[in-house]
Amino acid sequence: MNLPSEFVPSYYRILPEIIMTIFGVIIMMADGMIAPKNSRRSLGWIAVLGTLLATAASVWQLGLAPGVGYSGTVQTDAFSVFFHLLICGIVLVSLLVSLDATKAATEDMGAYYALVVFGAVGMLLMTSAVELLLVFVGLEISSISTYILAGFRKKTGKSPEAAIKYFLLGSFATAFFLYGVALTFGATGTTRIADIASLLPHSSTPSLTWIALGMIVIGLGFKVSAAPFQVWTPDVYEGAPSPVVGLMSTAPKAAAFAVLLRITYDAFSTLHAHWTVLLWIMAALSMTIGNLGALRQQSVKRMLAYSSIAHAGYLLVAFTALSRDGIAAASFYTVSYAAMNVGIFAVVSHVGGYDDRLTLVQDFRGLGYKAPVLTGALAFFLISLIGIPFTGGFFGKFYVFTAALHAGIVWLAIIGLVNSGIAAYYYLRLLVAVYAKPIENSGVMAVPAISWTLAVALALTVGATLVLGIAPGKVLGMAQSGATTLLPAAPPNSGPDSTSPPALAVNR
């Protein structure tokens, strides 16, 4: 369909969100019709079907002319569709893993699937919103769902504790973001991202805009677990069910990074001299604190929590490049990190079970002898997290550091490379443990057989990680197309410095 932008109905712009909302309501209604002791597995399949249809709708949106809907509050373009497809993919894999990993909570599984679907609606809205108040609404929908999912194992001590910590700290972060939106309105008189970009240079209170930007970055920095706003991450990851951690460590972060890209490069493009310094510091702190913290961890989930902090730092390196390559690198890295992180938590969830009976690195000793296929997938994700060639992790880091070097950000790239070397130690420590000779009374007593749903989830994540490492062209092309929508090409006479900071001042 090639309708001109002005003739595209507004609901086409949010078709994936509409589909996911409808299926979320269907799950809630169907849940009440099933006897309390009966299996809710069918509800999971309804959620999977809804996610597949939302993915198809996102692909269909690629044929729409870029434009806005609902009075300029949502926008469909290559950038939003890119993150729509990513979030739908993450949710699909997480649902497939959850179908078998959460059998112990049969009576509550209807609520579980509904929360996952409604959380996805909020994330999808965040990536297509071009109005800061709608971004806030999407952020709240996503956050409330993940707060509840983090405490889903109500009969354990750690899970409710994780949910309470996540909720309290998340509420403060949301308040920072909302206050930043209010200050932005006070400085420019609007909360529409495109209008902010055009009005910001004429603001009579420039100091107010700096504070507003700082508040917004603090709020989103919490959502992506970037230092120094990362303190919640290890406890929440340790206490939440592993399938939930696989979801919450990737999909909400992808949505938050999409919002941060749109706000910094589009709304606050003229303040690049301020936010690049702030993000530079956050990137260096995240990489260093995350990797050094992971070195001391014996718990696998806490180690992966600190690892996620470090990877948020790697991704922020791309933000500081101030170029289309930087935006594309950040988008591509988000995809590669999501593939390997969802995959590794799928393995951890299956091995440890719903109750996380195996939590320490030494508990995984000898896993390779008992479950060679599962261990092979785990090993592949670990070497991708390290950044070994022919994996998505390698090409993601290569693209990020290349963008940074081309932008002249040499020291930050050096800090990233040093931290990548540090990270190899704790990833290899787990890798050595799973292939070490098993000992008597080891944690890994018996690993359940791999179900076909888990096999599909692992095939999708392993395949994506491999393809992103050896044939990244298609995804990279989509990332570059999305980058062009945020940072349009400079005029032909702009000279060789078309990707330098002044190019960010282009107003659309």
Secondary structure as UniProt FT lines:
FT   HELIX           5..7
FT   HELIX           10..13
FT   HELIX           15..31
FT   TURN            32..33
FT   TURN            36..37
FT   HELIX           41..61
FT   TURN            62..63
FT   STRAND          67..69
FT   TURN            70..73
FT   STRAND          74..76
FT   HELIX           78..101
FT   HELIX           103..108
FT   HELIX           109..128
FT   HELIX           132..150
FT   TURN            154..155
FT   HELIX           158..188
FT   HELIX           193..199
FT   HELIX           200..202
FT   HELIX           206..223
FT   TURN            224..225
FT   TURN            227..228
FT   TURN            231..232
FT   HELIX           233..239
FT   HELIX           242..248
FT   TURN            249..250
FT   HELIX           251..262
FT   HELIX           263..267
FT   HELIX           269..271
FT   HELIX           272..295
FT   HELIX           300..319
FT   TURN            320..321
FT   HELIX           324..352
FT   TURN            353..356
FT   HELIX           361..364
FT   TURN            365..366
FT   HELIX           367..370
FT   HELIX           372..386
FT   TURN            389..390
FT   HELIX           392..406
FT   TURN            407..408
FT   HELIX           410..435
FT   TURN            440..441
FT   HELIX           452..470
FT   HELIX           473..486
FT   HELIX           492..494
FT   TURN            496..499
FT   HELIX           501..505
//
